Structures are given as structure tokens and as C-alpha cells.
Amino acid sequence: MKLDMHYYGVYALARMAGMNSSAAKVIAYASQYVDDAVSVEERINPVGGRLESEVTAHHAGQIQNLNTAAQRKVWVPFHFMPGGKGENLMEWLVCEKDGTLVREMLDHHLEVARTVDFGLELIGIAAHVYADTFSHWGFSGVSSPLNAVDAPSINVIRATPGTRNYLKEKEKSFFRKYNPWTPVWEDIQEIVAGTFAEEVTSALGHGAVLTYPDLPYLNWSFRYDYNDSDKRERRSNPGDFSEGCEKLYHFFCRFSERLKGREQPHMDFEERRGVIQGILETQTGTAERCELWVNAISSGELFASTNMDRELPEYDAKRWDRQRDGFEFLKNPSNITGKQVFHFYQAAALHRFYLLRELLPEKGIILT
């Protein structure tokens, strides 16, 4: 999923679940920041102290994506929650939509969040991981032959001409970015885009199908390479994303009920399903989808909005980056413990440790 869901959608669903705007904003920021904490950053305070970031993602072009250790410590725990089904490790690592393991993770984090100062950030990270299972299912967070796709089989269904042009431009952009010495894209068959994407991403995640799983409006189909039959995998992203929104809403309701003094009446999801579905199915770019969420939030279509909702700040990862960068200028280094970015690092470290050292090993999945 992208910014529109991980930040604006998460904020709206958290507010619908009864959380106040301040809590919902922190959760939404943490949810999206998972995609933006992409590099190891170290800050030294001259008074004493050292702060190191927690990496929770890598951008598509980063060489770390090819590092198997980085895949196990970043993509698996934060973006491709394993389903734990099958007969071997590669099968166990395939992400499952709303699977048993991710629900066990949610239960764990709900309990922990009540006892720590970084509870909101932990819930935001959990929301990101959970949401991604509704778009990343069927792929895994490691380089695997099970992620390989028969490129010519990829087919987009019921897309508008504008959407088809957008997807074509995304293919061109991807190919030129990673193969810039190729001067004429139009002379290259469409098949090359999918094949090259798979090779350059080393069959990691859903790289072989580019960003198709992350577009909420897309209906499409494809065939896996490992499947010798003509069976097609058919994906209805609007249906998957709608299910994800409903499940996230119920997760937030459970958390809201644990927030003493913060809980507000839950909105009825079913009564607002049409508004949410309309946003998901609108075939636009990410920026336009963000605006649709903002309009639904500020207009009161999803919940009784306040001035804070109508003034919801545009997401900017640099807000938390600046908190990290300011560590070296603090007169008292311990003041960093009250900053949201430090809480995020605490939550990310706990989440990674829990998945890789507790939950997955309990199921026989040893990655680190």
C-alpha cells in the first residue's frame, strides 16, 4: 500500500474507531514512517549519548534489497508478514492476507501497547504490517522463485485509458531508471518490462509485478512461473483494500477501548463503507487519492470532524527526521526519549525482535 492508505486512510479509520485526533495522528505517522525509515543514521551528542535509527524499509533502487540479511530483517517483519503455511521455508514465508500469524502479532502488540510509552507508535507499525497483508499476499519478503511471475501473463482488467497510460509510464520510468543506457523504450516489447523488473529486484516481494498490488482501484490477473498449469491468479484490489480497511477499523476499535479517557463512540463502518469504497475505486494517482481521504475526513463523511481533523497536516517524513537530527544539539540527551521518532525506534526494535526471535521461531521459522 502507499501513502494514501498508510497515513490518510489509517488516520480516518482510527478516528472512526473512537480515537481522538492526537492519538490517531501519531498512529498514522508511525504507519507511514515504516516506509520512510530507509537508512542507518547515527547521531552523536557531545554531552554524551549516541542515537542510531531503526531501518524499516529500503527504496526500490537500494542495493540493500539484494542483501539476504536485510531482506530477513526489513522486508519480512515489516512488509511481507509470513503466512506460515506450506511444506518448506520458502512456502512458509509467503505473505497471507489476514493470516493467523499476523493476527497473533496484533494480539501481542495490543497487550504491550498498554504498558509502554511508545504504544501509539507500536500500534501504527502493527497497522502498516497488517494493511500490507491485504496487498502483498501471495508474495514473500525474500528473493524466492515463488515470487517469479510469467511477465506476458499480466493483464489489467477494466482500467480506464488514463490508468493504462499511467501504468505504461510507470513501466517506462522503472526501466529507464535501472537501465538508463537503453535509449528507445518504444522499441522494446512490453514483456521486457516484467522480465527485467523481476531480474533487477532478484524476485524480491512483488517486484515482478511492479506496483500493481499497491493500487487500490486495480483489477488484474497473472500467472506464477512455478505453476505449470494455465491457472491465473485474479486480484481485485478494491475488494482486498476494502476488507483491509474494515479489519483495520476493528483492530483500532479494540485498541481504542483500551485507551482510558481517550475513547469516543465508534462510528458504524457499514454505514460508511460506500464512502470508503468510492475512494478506493477511483482511478487516480496517489496524490489525488490522498486528497479524497482528506476531503472525506474534513467534511465529516466518516466521523464528526473537529478543527484538528480539518487541519490534519500533510504527511512529511522530515518532521520525525528532524527530531532525530536534533539529538546532537540537545543539552540533555535523555530528552530524546520523549520524542515520537525515538518511540518509533523503540517500537520498531520491539516488533522486529518479537517476530524474528519469538513468534516465527515458535512456528519453526528461523531467519536470524
C-alpha positions in Angstrom: 0.0 0.0 0.0 1.0 3.6 -0.4 0.8 7.0 1.4 -2.9 7.3 0.8 -3.7 4.2 2.9 -0.9 4.1 5.3 -1.3 7.7 6.5 -4.6 9.2 5.5 -6.6 6.0 5.4 -5.2 4.9 8.7 -5.9 8.2 10.3 -9.5 8.1 9.1 -10.1 4.6 10.3 -8.5 5.3 13.7 -10.8 8.3 14.2 -13.8 6.2 13.1 -12.8 3.7 15.8 -13.1 6.3 18.5 -9.6 7.6 18.9 -9.0 11.3 19.3 -7.2 13.2 16.6 -3.9 13.4 18.5 -3.7 9.7 19.0 -4.8 8.9 15.5 -2.2 11.3 14.0 0.7 9.6 15.9 -0.6 6.1 14.8 -0.9 7.3 11.2 2.5 8.9 11.2 4.1 5.8 12.5 2.2 3.7 10.0 3.6 5.6 7.0 7.1 6.2 8.5 7.7 2.5 8.2 8.1 3.1 4.5 10.4 6.1 5.1 12.9 4.9 7.6 15.2 3.7 4.9 18.8 4.3 6.0 21.1 3.8 9.0 21.5 7.2 10.6 23.8 7.8 13.6 23.7 11.0 15.7 26.2 11.7 18.5 25.5 14.2 21.3 28.7 15.9 22.6 27.4 15.8 26.1 27.2 12.0 25.9 25.0 9.6 24.1 24.5 8.0 20.7 21.3 7.6 18.7 21.0 5.1 15.8 17.9 4.8 13.7 15.9 1.6 13.1 15.7 0.8 9.4 12.2 -0.5 8.4 12.3 -0.2 4.6 14.5 0.2 1.6 13.7 2.1 -1.6 13.4 0.1 -4.7 16.8 1.0 -6.0 18.8 0.5 -2.9 21.4 -2.3 -3.1 20.4 -3.5 0.4 17.4 -5.1 -1.2 19.7 -7.8 -2.6 21.2 -8.5 0.8 19.5 -11.5 2.2 20.1 -10.4 5.8 18.4 -7.1 5.0 15.5 -8.9 3.5 15.0 -11.0 6.6 15.3 -8.1 9.0 13.3 -5.5 7.0 11.0 -6.9 4.3 9.8 -9.9 6.2 8.9 -8.4 9.5 7.6 -5.0 8.2 6.1 -5.6 4.8 5.5 -9.3 4.0 4.2 -10.9 7.1 4.6 -14.7 6.6 1.6 -16.9 6.5 3.4 -19.9 7.9 1.6 -22.3 5.5 3.2 -24.9 3.3 5.9 -27.6 3.5 9.2 -25.7 3.4 10.7 -22.3 4.4 10.0 -20.6 1.1 6.3 -21.5 1.3 6.1 -20.6 5.0 7.4 -17.1 4.1 4.7 -16.3 1.6 2.5 -13.5 2.9 -1.1 -14.4 3.7 -4.0 -11.9 3.8 -5.2 -11.6 7.4 -3.4 -14.7 8.3 -3.2 -16.5 11.7 0.4 -15.2 12.4 -0.4 -11.6 11.7 -3.5 -11.7 13.9 -1.3 -13.2 16.7 1.0 -10.3 16.2 -1.9 -7.9 16.6 -3.0 -9.5 19.8 0.6 -9.3 21.2 1.0 -5.7 20.3 -2.4 -4.7 21.8 -1.3 -6.0 25.1 2.2 -4.5 25.0 0.9 -1.1 23.9 -0.9 -0.7 27.2 2.3 -0.9 29.2 4.8 1.2 27.2 5.3 4.9 26.4 5.6 4.0 22.7 2.2 2.3 22.5 0.8 4.5 19.8 3.8 4.1 17.6 3.7 0.3 18.1 0.0 0.3 17.0 1.0 2.4 13.9 3.7 -0.2 12.9 1.2 -3.0 13.5 -1.3 -1.2 11.3 1.2 -0.9 8.5 2.2 -4.6 8.7 -1.4 -5.7 8.9 -2.6 -3.5 6.0 0.2 -4.8 3.8 -1.1 -8.3 4.1 -4.1 -7.2 2.1 -2.0 -6.0 -0.8 1.2 -8.1 -0.6 -0.4 -11.5 -0.1 0.9 -14.3 -2.3 4.5 -12.8 -2.3 7.3 -13.0 0.2 9.8 -10.6 1.6 12.9 -12.6 0.4 14.3 -13.4 -3.0 12.4 -16.5 -3.9 11.3 -18.5 -7.0 7.8 -18.4 -5.6 7.7 -14.6 -6.3 8.6 -15.1 -10.0 5.8 -14.2 -12.4 5.2 -15.1 -16.1 5.5 -11.5 -17.4 3.4 -11.8 -20.5 0.5 -13.2 -18.4 0.0 -9.9 -16.5 -3.3 -8.5 -17.5 -5.2 -5.4 -16.3 -8.9 -5.6 -16.3 -11.5 -2.7 -16.6 -8.9 0.0 -16.4 -9.6 3.5 -17.8 -7.5 4.8 -20.7 -5.9 7.2 -18.1 -5.0 4.3 -15.8 -3.5 2.3 -18.7 -1.4 5.3 -19.7 -0.3 5.7 -16.1 0.8 2.1 -15.8 2.6 2.3 -19.1 4.5 5.4 -17.9 5.4 3.6 -14.6 6.9 0.7 -16.6 8.9 3.2 -18.7 10.1 5.0 -15.6 11.2 1.8 -13.9 13.0 0.5 -17.0 14.8 3.8 -17.7 15.8 4.2 -14.0 17.5 0.8 -13.9 18.6 0.6 -17.5 19.3 4.2 -18.5 21.6 3.3 -21.3 18.7 1.9 -23.3 17.7 4.9 -25.5 14.4 3.9 -27.0 11.8 2.3 -24.8 9.2 2.0 -27.6 11.4 -0.4 -29.5 11.3 -2.9 -26.6 8.4 -5.3 -26.2 6.1 -5.0 -23.1 7.3 -8.4 -22.0 10.7 -7.0 -21.2 9.4 -4.7 -18.5 8.1 -7.5 -16.4 11.0 -9.7 -17.0 13.6 -7.0 -16.3 11.7 -5.9 -13.2 11.9 -9.5 -11.9 15.6 -9.7 -12.6 16.6 -6.3 -11.1 14.6 -7.0 -7.9 16.0 -10.5 -7.7 12.5 -11.9 -7.3 12.0 -10.0 -4.1 8.5 -9.3 -2.9 6.1 -8.2 -5.7 8.8 -6.6 -7.8 8.0 -8.8 -10.8 4.6 -7.1 -11.0 5.8 -3.6 -10.2 3.3 -1.6 -8.1 0.2 -3.3 -9.2 -0.6 -4.8 -5.8 -0.5 -1.4 -4.2 -3.0 0.4 -6.4 -6.4 0.2 -4.6 -8.5 0.5 -7.7 -6.8 -2.1 -9.9 -8.4 -5.4 -11.1 -5.8 -7.6 -12.7 -4.5 -11.1 -13.2 -1.3 -13.0 -13.7 0.4 -16.4 -13.6 3.2 -17.5 -11.4 6.3 -19.0 -13.1 6.3 -22.0 -10.8 2.8 -23.0 -11.8 2.9 -25.4 -14.7 -0.8 -25.1 -15.4 -2.6 -22.3 -17.1 -4.1 -21.2 -13.7 -4.4 -17.5 -13.4 -4.2 -15.6 -10.2 -7.1 -13.0 -10.2 -6.8 -10.0 -8.0 -9.5 -7.5 -7.1 -7.6 -4.8 -5.2 -10.7 -2.8 -4.4 -12.1 -5.9 -2.7 -8.9 -6.6 -0.8 -8.4 -3.0 0.2 -12.0 -2.7 1.4 -11.6 -5.8 3.5 -8.3 -4.4 4.9 -10.0 -1.2 5.8 -12.7 -3.0 7.7 -10.3 -5.2 9.5 -8.0 -2.3 10.4 -11.1 -0.4 11.8 -11.9 -3.4 14.1 -8.3 -3.6 15.2 -8.4 0.1 16.1 -11.7 -0.3 17.9 -10.0 -2.9 20.1 -7.2 -0.5 20.9 -9.5 2.4 21.4 -11.3 0.5 24.1 -8.0 0.2 26.0 -7.3 4.0 25.9 -8.5 5.2 29.3 -10.1 8.7 28.9 -9.4 8.8 25.1 -12.2 6.6 23.8 -15.1 8.1 21.9 -18.1 6.4 20.3 -17.2 4.1 17.4 -18.7 5.0 14.1 -20.6 2.3 12.2 -18.3 1.0 9.5 -21.1 -0.4 7.4 -22.8 2.9 7.1 -19.6 4.4 5.7 -18.5 1.6 3.6 -19.8 3.3 0.4 -17.7 6.4 1.0 -14.5 4.3 1.6 -15.2 2.1 -1.4 -15.7 5.1 -3.6 -12.2 6.4 -2.6 -10.6 3.0 -3.2 -12.2 2.5 -6.7 -11.4 6.0 -8.0 -8.7 5.5 -10.7 -6.3 8.4 -9.8 -2.8 8.9 -8.7 -1.6 8.7 -5.1 -1.8 12.5 -4.5 -5.4 12.6 -5.8 -6.3 9.6 -3.5 -4.8 11.4 -0.6 -7.0 14.4 -1.4 -10.1 12.2 -1.5 -9.3 10.9 2.0 -8.7 14.5 3.2 -12.0 15.6 1.9 -13.9 12.7 3.4 -12.1 13.4 6.8 -12.7 17.2 6.8 -16.3 17.1 5.6 -17.5 14.7 8.3 -18.5 11.9 6.0 -16.6 9.4 8.0 -16.9 10.8 11.5 -17.8 14.0 13.3 -14.8 16.0 12.4 -13.2 18.8 14.5 -10.9 21.7 13.7 -7.9 19.3 14.3 -9.3 16.9 11.7 -9.8 19.7 9.2 -6.3 20.9 9.8 -4.7 17.5 9.5 -1.1 18.2 8.4 0.2 16.9 5.2 2.5 13.9 5.9 6.1 14.8 5.9 8.7 12.3 7.0 11.2 15.1 7.7 9.2 16.1 10.8 10.4 13.0 12.5 13.7 13.1 10.7 14.3 16.5 12.3 13.6 15.1 15.8 16.3 12.5 15.2 18.8 15.1 13.7 18.2 17.4 16.7 19.6 14.8 19.1 23.2 16.1 18.8 22.0 19.6 19.8 20.1 18.6 23.0 21.5 20.0 26.2 20.1 16.9 28.0 20.4 13.9 25.6 17.8 12.0 27.7 15.1 14.4 26.3 15.1 12.4 23.1 13.1 9.7 25.0 10.1 12.0 24.8 10.3 12.4 21.1 8.0 10.5 18.7 10.8 9.3 16.5 12.6 7.7 19.5 9.3 6.0 20.4 9.1 4.8 16.8 12.6 3.3 17.0 11.7 1.6 20.3 8.5 0.2 18.7 10.3 -1.0 15.6 13.0 -2.7 17.6 10.4 -4.5 19.7 8.4 -5.5 16.7 11.4 -6.9 14.8 12.6 -8.8 17.9 9.2 -10.2 18.6 8.6 -11.5 15.1 12.1 -12.8 14.4 13.0 -14.1 17.8 9.7 -15.2 19.3 6.6 -15.5 17.1 8.2 -17.0 13.9 10.6 -19.4 15.8 7.6 -20.7 17.7 6.3 -21.8 14.2 9.6 -23.3 13.2 10.6 -20.3 11.0 14.2 -19.3 11.9 15.5 -16.3 9.9 18.1 -14.7 12.1 
